[in-house]
């Protein structure tokens, strides 16, 4: 593998760069592992090049490293190549290529790849929408412990999308997703708990979700907490609104004017 790394990188003439800064020990350990051909460290080093304060951002270089890992049949390498093609990191956007990479990742047993393929399949991105196939992908990944897939599998069960509606099973999968750390699962589980009259338990899950939640979930949390009134948690509602303000969004969903 080490020879493959050298051979691959040697194919491209790299411009000379200033001497690299001294890296923190944990980042340098990742870099050294990547240079030795260790699959996980190869992917991790590519992720460092995508988004790190420790080295200049280098999406094209990151894609090179992901390609090395994928060439060795490593699922996370295929998945990260898919991310690059989906979002145009170090390459032109190519949604069909992204789907192929995710499919290869799923075939190699990578649950993030299976989940990402499920998202494209569900939404019809780079392919025709195929809800039965998306359901199968999320159900399989959920069964393998992938928290975000658990949340979406629960949604299929809750809504009865191409599967018999089963709200009791959906609640159980939302719980598993929440326990697995997915903020969307935490929000959806909290919402179901409120509907079941278990407000205090729901508030506990929203307190966890607020830390990592994206704007859409924060806006949904704001609506739910506001509707609870005195039964809710004023401090939590303030935290939700503070995070939205940091994002430049008002609780109504409108952009906040710069002061």
BABA-999610 format. One record per residue (C-alpha): x, y, z negated; residue number from 1; residue in one letter. Coordinates in Angstrom, 3 decimals. Each point is the difference from the previous one (the first is absolute). Layout:
N
<site X="X" Y="Y" Z="Z" n="NUM" res="A"/>
...
//
This chain:
259
<site X="0.000" Y="0.000" Z="0.000" n="1" res="X"/>
<site X="2.845" Y="2.367" Z="-0.787" n="2" res="X"/>
<site X="1.316" Y="-0.503" Z="3.542" n="3" res="X"/>
<site X="-3.465" Y="0.747" Z="1.388" n="4" res="X"/>
<site X="-0.081" Y="3.283" Z="-1.900" n="5" res="X"/>
<site X="3.396" Y="1.009" Z="1.390" n="6" res="X"/>
<site X="-0.876" Y="-1.113" Z="3.517" n="7" res="X"/>
<site X="-3.325" Y="1.846" Z="0.006" n="8" res="X"/>
<site X="1.335" Y="3.245" Z="-1.400" n="9" res="X"/>
<site X="3.056" Y="-0.226" Z="2.229" n="10" res="X"/>
<site X="-2.193" Y="0.147" Z="3.108" n="11" res="X"/>
<site X="-0.824" Y="3.633" Z="-0.659" n="12" res="X"/>
<site X="2.530" Y="2.793" Z="0.024" n="13" res="X"/>
<site X="-0.625" Y="2.007" Z="-3.138" n="14" res="X"/>
<site X="1.095" Y="3.634" Z="-0.256" n="15" res="X"/>
<site X="2.590" Y="0.708" Z="-2.629" n="16" res="X"/>
<site X="-1.552" Y="1.348" Z="-3.162" n="17" res="X"/>
<site X="1.338" Y="1.861" Z="-3.017" n="18" res="X"/>
<site X="1.203" Y="-2.198" Z="-2.817" n="19" res="X"/>
<site X="-3.005" Y="-1.496" Z="-1.752" n="20" res="X"/>
<site X="-0.780" Y="1.242" Z="-3.507" n="21" res="X"/>
<site X="0.585" Y="-2.279" Z="-2.936" n="22" res="X"/>
<site X="-3.177" Y="-2.019" Z="-0.431" n="23" res="X"/>
<site X="-1.624" Y="-0.989" Z="-3.306" n="24" res="X"/>
<site X="1.089" Y="-3.533" Z="-0.970" n="25" res="X"/>
<site X="-3.364" Y="-1.597" Z="0.793" n="26" res="X"/>
<site X="-0.100" Y="1.588" Z="3.468" n="27" res="X"/>
<site X="3.617" Y="-0.926" Z="0.730" n="28" res="X"/>
<site X="-0.782" Y="-3.570" Z="-1.049" n="29" res="X"/>
<site X="-2.817" Y="-0.089" Z="2.559" n="30" res="X"/>
<site X="2.298" Y="1.384" Z="2.707" n="31" res="X"/>
<site X="2.708" Y="-2.547" Z="-0.730" n="32" res="X"/>
<site X="-2.531" Y="-2.823" Z="0.021" n="33" res="X"/>
<site X="-1.306" Y="1.181" Z="3.375" n="34" res="X"/>
<site X="3.523" Y="0.069" Z="1.436" n="35" res="X"/>
<site X="0.470" Y="-3.569" Z="-1.215" n="36" res="X"/>
<site X="-3.134" Y="-1.084" Z="1.867" n="37" res="X"/>
<site X="-2.323" Y="-0.545" Z="-2.963" n="38" res="X"/>
<site X="-3.508" Y="0.153" Z="1.428" n="39" res="X"/>
<site X="-1.805" Y="1.786" Z="-2.820" n="40" res="X"/>
<site X="2.753" Y="2.589" Z="-0.385" n="41" res="X"/>
<site X="-0.011" Y="0.583" Z="3.768" n="42" res="X"/>
<site X="-3.669" Y="1.001" Z="-0.197" n="43" res="X"/>
<site X="0.551" Y="2.020" Z="-3.160" n="44" res="X"/>
<site X="2.877" Y="1.914" Z="1.598" n="45" res="X"/>
<site X="-2.208" Y="0.774" Z="2.976" n="46" res="X"/>
<site X="-2.601" Y="1.358" Z="-2.414" n="47" res="X"/>
<site X="2.662" Y="2.155" Z="-1.639" n="48" res="X"/>
<site X="0.839" Y="1.462" Z="3.415" n="49" res="X"/>
<site X="-3.682" Y="0.724" Z="0.586" n="50" res="X"/>
<site X="-0.596" Y="1.918" Z="-3.202" n="51" res="X"/>
<site X="2.661" Y="0.679" Z="-2.603" n="52" res="X"/>
<site X="1.557" Y="3.042" Z="-1.614" n="53" res="X"/>
<site X="3.345" Y="-1.810" Z="-0.082" n="54" res="X"/>
<site X="0.743" Y="-0.195" Z="3.742" n="55" res="X"/>
<site X="-1.023" Y="2.018" Z="3.084" n="56" res="X"/>
<site X="-3.266" Y="-1.234" Z="1.481" n="57" res="X"/>
<site X="0.685" Y="-2.335" Z="2.935" n="58" res="X"/>
<site X="-3.164" Y="-1.670" Z="1.374" n="59" res="X"/>
<site X="1.794" Y="-1.388" Z="3.065" n="60" res="X"/>
<site X="2.652" Y="-1.548" Z="-2.211" n="61" res="X"/>
<site X="-2.705" Y="-1.410" Z="-2.250" n="62" res="X"/>
<site X="-1.673" Y="-1.652" Z="2.985" n="63" res="X"/>
<site X="3.346" Y="-1.575" Z="0.926" n="64" res="X"/>
<site X="0.250" Y="-1.600" Z="-3.440" n="65" res="X"/>
<site X="-3.613" Y="-1.210" Z="0.036" n="66" res="X"/>
<site X="0.645" Y="-1.538" Z="3.413" n="67" res="X"/>
<site X="3.002" Y="-1.906" Z="-1.379" n="68" res="X"/>
<site X="-2.150" Y="-1.451" Z="-2.785" n="69" res="X"/>
<site X="-2.824" Y="-0.828" Z="2.407" n="70" res="X"/>
<site X="2.449" Y="-1.711" Z="2.365" n="71" res="X"/>
<site X="0.861" Y="-2.322" Z="-2.860" n="72" res="X"/>
<site X="-3.696" Y="-0.886" Z="-0.424" n="73" res="X"/>
<site X="-0.400" Y="1.991" Z="-3.243" n="74" res="X"/>
<site X="-3.648" Y="0.996" Z="-0.408" n="75" res="X"/>
<site X="0.545" Y="3.383" Z="-1.689" n="76" res="X"/>
<site X="2.298" Y="0.966" Z="2.877" n="77" res="X"/>
<site X="-2.809" Y="-0.660" Z="2.491" n="78" res="X"/>
<site X="-2.412" Y="1.951" Z="-2.207" n="79" res="X"/>
<site X="2.245" Y="3.064" Z="-0.218" n="80" res="X"/>
<site X="0.603" Y="-0.093" Z="3.763" n="81" res="X"/>
<site X="-3.771" Y="0.080" Z="0.312" n="82" res="X"/>
<site X="-0.157" Y="3.078" Z="-2.211" n="83" res="X"/>
<site X="2.585" Y="1.710" Z="2.189" n="84" res="X"/>
<site X="-1.958" Y="-0.709" Z="3.184" n="85" res="X"/>
<site X="-3.315" Y="0.946" Z="-1.612" n="86" res="X"/>
<site X="1.191" Y="3.391" Z="-1.226" n="87" res="X"/>
<site X="2.794" Y="0.803" Z="2.457" n="88" res="X"/>
<site X="2.867" Y="-0.242" Z="-2.487" n="89" res="X"/>
<site X="3.174" Y="-0.093" Z="2.091" n="90" res="X"/>
<site X="-1.916" Y="-0.951" Z="3.142" n="91" res="X"/>
<site X="-3.019" Y="0.874" Z="2.098" n="92" res="X"/>
<site X="-3.336" Y="-1.024" Z="-1.482" n="93" res="X"/>
<site X="-1.135" Y="-3.338" Z="1.395" n="94" res="X"/>
<site X="-3.050" Y="-1.399" Z="-1.769" n="95" res="X"/>
<site X="-0.046" Y="-3.240" Z="1.963" n="96" res="X"/>
<site X="3.640" Y="-0.605" Z="-0.901" n="97" res="X"/>
<site X="-0.826" Y="0.829" Z="-3.612" n="98" res="X"/>
<site X="-2.746" Y="-2.629" Z="-0.001" n="99" res="X"/>
<site X="2.391" Y="-2.579" Z="1.451" n="100" res="X"/>
<site X="2.536" Y="0.758" Z="-2.730" n="101" res="X"/>
<site X="-2.632" Y="-0.326" Z="-2.715" n="102" res="X"/>
<site X="-1.165" Y="-3.295" Z="1.490" n="103" res="X"/>
<site X="3.586" Y="-1.276" Z="-0.084" n="104" res="X"/>
<site X="0.300" Y="1.137" Z="-3.616" n="105" res="X"/>
<site X="-3.216" Y="-1.796" Z="-0.919" n="106" res="X"/>
<site X="1.181" Y="-3.150" Z="1.784" n="107" res="X"/>
<site X="3.171" Y="0.175" Z="-2.115" n="108" res="X"/>
<site X="-2.101" Y="0.180" Z="-3.183" n="109" res="X"/>
<site X="0.296" Y="3.725" Z="-0.706" n="110" res="X"/>
<site X="-3.230" Y="1.194" Z="-1.628" n="111" res="X"/>
<site X="0.646" Y="3.691" Z="0.682" n="112" res="X"/>
<site X="0.219" Y="-0.876" Z="3.674" n="113" res="X"/>
<site X="-3.225" Y="-1.991" Z="-0.242" n="114" res="X"/>
<site X="-1.710" Y="2.948" Z="-1.725" n="115" res="X"/>
<site X="1.267" Y="2.540" Z="2.547" n="116" res="X"/>
<site X="-1.148" Y="-2.227" Z="2.856" n="117" res="X"/>
<site X="-3.376" Y="-0.239" Z="-1.736" n="118" res="X"/>
<site X="-0.280" Y="3.791" Z="-0.119" n="119" res="X"/>
<site X="0.699" Y="0.339" Z="3.744" n="120" res="X"/>
<site X="-2.393" Y="-2.860" Z="0.748" n="121" res="X"/>
<site X="-2.792" Y="1.410" Z="-2.179" n="122" res="X"/>
<site X="0.274" Y="3.516" Z="1.428" n="123" res="X"/>
<site X="0.703" Y="-0.950" Z="3.596" n="124" res="X"/>
<site X="3.405" Y="1.704" Z="0.111" n="125" res="X"/>
<site X="2.131" Y="-1.219" Z="2.886" n="126" res="X"/>
<site X="-2.566" Y="-2.728" Z="0.682" n="127" res="X"/>
<site X="-3.726" Y="-0.627" Z="0.036" n="128" res="X"/>
<site X="-1.571" Y="-0.018" Z="-3.459" n="129" res="X"/>
<site X="-0.521" Y="-3.555" Z="-1.263" n="130" res="X"/>
<site X="-1.648" Y="-0.135" Z="-3.429" n="131" res="X"/>
<site X="-0.029" Y="-3.808" Z="-0.312" n="132" res="X"/>
<site X="3.755" Y="-0.104" Z="0.629" n="133" res="X"/>
<site X="0.593" Y="2.906" Z="-2.410" n="134" res="X"/>
<site X="-2.030" Y="-1.801" Z="-2.663" n="135" res="X"/>
<site X="2.119" Y="-3.118" Z="0.437" n="136" res="X"/>
<site X="3.220" Y="2.013" Z="-0.293" n="137" res="X"/>
<site X="-1.102" Y="1.817" Z="-3.167" n="138" res="X"/>
<site X="-1.412" Y="-3.164" Z="-1.550" n="139" res="X"/>
<site X="3.237" Y="-1.893" Z="0.622" n="140" res="X"/>
<site X="2.202" Y="2.807" Z="-1.362" n="141" res="X"/>
<site X="-2.316" Y="0.438" Z="-2.992" n="142" res="X"/>
<site X="0.309" Y="-3.697" Z="-0.752" n="143" res="X"/>
<site X="3.778" Y="0.445" Z="0.040" n="144" res="X"/>
<site X="-0.177" Y="2.775" Z="-2.606" n="145" res="X"/>
<site X="0.124" Y="3.164" Z="2.146" n="146" res="X"/>
<site X="-1.870" Y="2.650" Z="-2.008" n="147" res="X"/>
<site X="-0.952" Y="2.323" Z="2.863" n="148" res="X"/>
<site X="-1.378" Y="-2.923" Z="1.982" n="149" res="X"/>
<site X="-2.011" Y="-1.042" Z="-3.055" n="150" res="X"/>
<site X="-1.674" Y="3.411" Z="0.022" n="151" res="X"/>
<site X="-0.952" Y="-0.234" Z="3.675" n="152" res="X"/>
<site X="-1.152" Y="-3.600" Z="-0.303" n="153" res="X"/>
<site X="-2.223" Y="1.188" Z="-2.848" n="154" res="X"/>
<site X="-1.392" Y="2.723" Z="2.254" n="155" res="X"/>
<site X="-0.954" Y="-2.564" Z="2.643" n="156" res="X"/>
<site X="-1.777" Y="-2.042" Z="-2.676" n="157" res="X"/>
<site X="-1.716" Y="3.028" Z="-1.512" n="158" res="X"/>
<site X="-1.307" Y="1.290" Z="3.327" n="159" res="X"/>
<site X="-0.657" Y="-3.380" Z="1.616" n="160" res="X"/>
<site X="2.230" Y="0.767" Z="2.984" n="161" res="X"/>
<site X="0.116" Y="-3.205" Z="2.132" n="162" res="X"/>
<site X="-0.345" Y="-2.013" Z="-3.211" n="163" res="X"/>
<site X="-2.865" Y="-0.761" Z="-2.364" n="164" res="X"/>
<site X="-0.425" Y="2.874" Z="-2.429" n="165" res="X"/>
<site X="1.253" Y="-1.002" Z="-3.454" n="166" res="X"/>
<site X="0.263" Y="2.909" Z="-2.402" n="167" res="X"/>
<site X="1.000" Y="-2.156" Z="-2.957" n="168" res="X"/>
<site X="2.971" Y="-1.355" Z="1.958" n="169" res="X"/>
<site X="0.784" Y="3.527" Z="1.229" n="170" res="X"/>
<site X="0.134" Y="1.256" Z="-3.594" n="171" res="X"/>
<site X="2.405" Y="-2.796" Z="-0.899" n="172" res="X"/>
<site X="2.306" Y="0.860" Z="2.909" n="173" res="X"/>
<site X="-0.140" Y="3.708" Z="-0.857" n="174" res="X"/>
<site X="1.071" Y="-0.948" Z="-3.518" n="175" res="X"/>
<site X="2.912" Y="-2.060" Z="1.319" n="176" res="X"/>
<site X="1.036" Y="2.834" Z="2.308" n="177" res="X"/>
<site X="-0.162" Y="2.463" Z="-2.910" n="178" res="X"/>
<site X="2.063" Y="-2.270" Z="-2.198" n="179" res="X"/>
<site X="2.473" Y="-0.364" Z="2.869" n="180" res="X"/>
<site X="0.610" Y="3.754" Z="-0.049" n="181" res="X"/>
<site X="-1.864" Y="1.223" Z="3.089" n="182" res="X"/>
<site X="-1.478" Y="3.427" Z="-0.709" n="183" res="X"/>
<site X="-2.815" Y="-0.553" Z="2.504" n="184" res="X"/>
<site X="-0.925" Y="-3.230" Z="-1.711" n="185" res="X"/>
<site X="0.166" Y="1.793" Z="-3.357" n="186" res="X"/>
<site X="-2.372" Y="2.707" Z="1.235" n="187" res="X"/>
<site X="-2.422" Y="-2.458" Z="1.555" n="188" res="X"/>
<site X="0.024" Y="-2.191" Z="-3.095" n="189" res="X"/>
<site X="-0.577" Y="3.034" Z="-2.218" n="190" res="X"/>
<site X="-2.926" Y="1.059" Z="2.189" n="191" res="X"/>
<site X="-1.561" Y="-3.443" Z="-0.317" n="192" res="X"/>
<site X="0.518" Y="0.048" Z="-3.773" n="193" res="X"/>
<site X="-1.817" Y="3.334" Z="-0.296" n="194" res="X"/>
<site X="-2.907" Y="-1.459" Z="1.971" n="195" res="X"/>
<site X="-0.013" Y="-2.871" Z="-2.510" n="196" res="X"/>
<site X="-0.114" Y="2.439" Z="-2.931" n="197" res="X"/>
<site X="3.618" Y="-0.621" Z="-1.064" n="198" res="X"/>
<site X="1.146" Y="3.619" Z="0.113" n="199" res="X"/>
<site X="2.833" Y="-0.195" Z="-2.512" n="200" res="X"/>
<site X="1.605" Y="-2.922" Z="1.800" n="201" res="X"/>
<site X="-0.425" Y="1.842" Z="3.291" n="202" res="X"/>
<site X="1.740" Y="3.094" Z="-1.362" n="203" res="X"/>
<site X="2.994" Y="-2.126" Z="-0.931" n="204" res="X"/>
<site X="0.401" Y="-1.152" Z="3.608" n="205" res="X"/>
<site X="-0.405" Y="3.526" Z="1.347" n="206" res="X"/>
<site X="2.755" Y="1.151" Z="-2.370" n="207" res="X"/>
<site X="2.278" Y="-2.525" Z="1.680" n="208" res="X"/>
<site X="-1.119" Y="0.867" Z="3.519" n="209" res="X"/>
<site X="0.545" Y="3.756" Z="-0.310" n="210" res="X"/>
<site X="3.787" Y="-0.413" Z="-0.092" n="211" res="X"/>
<site X="0.423" Y="-1.287" Z="3.579" n="212" res="X"/>
<site X="-3.359" Y="0.713" Z="1.643" n="213" res="X"/>
<site X="-0.123" Y="1.768" Z="3.358" n="214" res="X"/>
<site X="-2.235" Y="2.987" Z="0.673" n="215" res="X"/>
<site X="-3.009" Y="-2.023" Z="1.202" n="216" res="X"/>
<site X="-0.079" Y="-2.059" Z="-3.189" n="217" res="X"/>
<site X="0.624" Y="3.051" Z="-2.183" n="218" res="X"/>
<site X="-2.976" Y="1.755" Z="1.630" n="219" res="X"/>
<site X="-2.162" Y="-3.073" Z="-0.597" n="220" res="X"/>
<site X="1.169" Y="-0.133" Z="-3.620" n="221" res="X"/>
<site X="-0.827" Y="3.683" Z="-0.423" n="222" res="X"/>
<site X="-3.569" Y="-0.626" Z="1.180" n="223" res="X"/>
<site X="-0.476" Y="-3.024" Z="-2.249" n="224" res="X"/>
<site X="1.464" Y="1.685" Z="-3.090" n="225" res="X"/>
<site X="-1.996" Y="3.168" Z="0.585" n="226" res="X"/>
<site X="-3.196" Y="-2.048" Z="0.273" n="227" res="X"/>
<site X="0.723" Y="-1.650" Z="-3.355" n="228" res="X"/>
<site X="-0.120" Y="3.369" Z="-1.733" n="229" res="X"/>
<site X="0.551" Y="-0.267" Z="-3.776" n="230" res="X"/>
<site X="0.282" Y="-3.793" Z="0.275" n="231" res="X"/>
<site X="3.158" Y="0.444" Z="2.033" n="232" res="X"/>
<site X="3.487" Y="1.209" Z="-0.877" n="233" res="X"/>
<site X="0.644" Y="3.734" Z="0.383" n="234" res="X"/>
<site X="3.769" Y="-0.420" Z="-0.298" n="235" res="X"/>
<site X="0.037" Y="-2.642" Z="2.731" n="236" res="X"/>
<site X="-2.126" Y="2.195" Z="2.249" n="237" res="X"/>
<site X="2.497" Y="2.811" Z="-0.530" n="238" res="X"/>
<site X="2.877" Y="-2.328" Z="0.961" n="239" res="X"/>
<site X="-1.835" Y="-0.998" Z="3.176" n="240" res="X"/>
<site X="-0.551" Y="3.641" Z="0.951" n="241" res="X"/>
<site X="3.589" Y="0.911" Z="-0.835" n="242" res="X"/>
<site X="1.255" Y="-2.682" Z="2.390" n="243" res="X"/>
<site X="-2.369" Y="1.213" Z="2.709" n="244" res="X"/>
<site X="1.244" Y="3.542" Z="-0.532" n="245" res="X"/>
<site X="3.594" Y="-1.204" Z="0.439" n="246" res="X"/>
<site X="-1.113" Y="-1.387" Z="3.367" n="247" res="X"/>
<site X="-1.615" Y="3.303" Z="0.923" n="248" res="X"/>
<site X="-3.537" Y="-1.421" Z="-0.176" n="249" res="X"/>
<site X="-2.974" Y="1.287" Z="-1.966" n="250" res="X"/>
<site X="-2.471" Y="-2.441" Z="-1.615" n="251" res="X"/>
<site X="-2.396" Y="0.780" Z="2.874" n="252" res="X"/>
<site X="2.565" Y="-1.467" Z="2.395" n="253" res="X"/>
<site X="0.907" Y="3.347" Z="1.541" n="254" res="X"/>
<site X="3.575" Y="1.187" Z="0.337" n="255" res="X"/>
<site X="1.097" Y="2.376" Z="-2.747" n="256" res="X"/>
<site X="1.303" Y="3.350" Z="1.244" n="257" res="X"/>
<site X="3.624" Y="0.732" Z="-0.847" n="258" res="X"/>
<site X="0.319" Y="2.625" Z="-2.719" n="259" res="X"/>
//
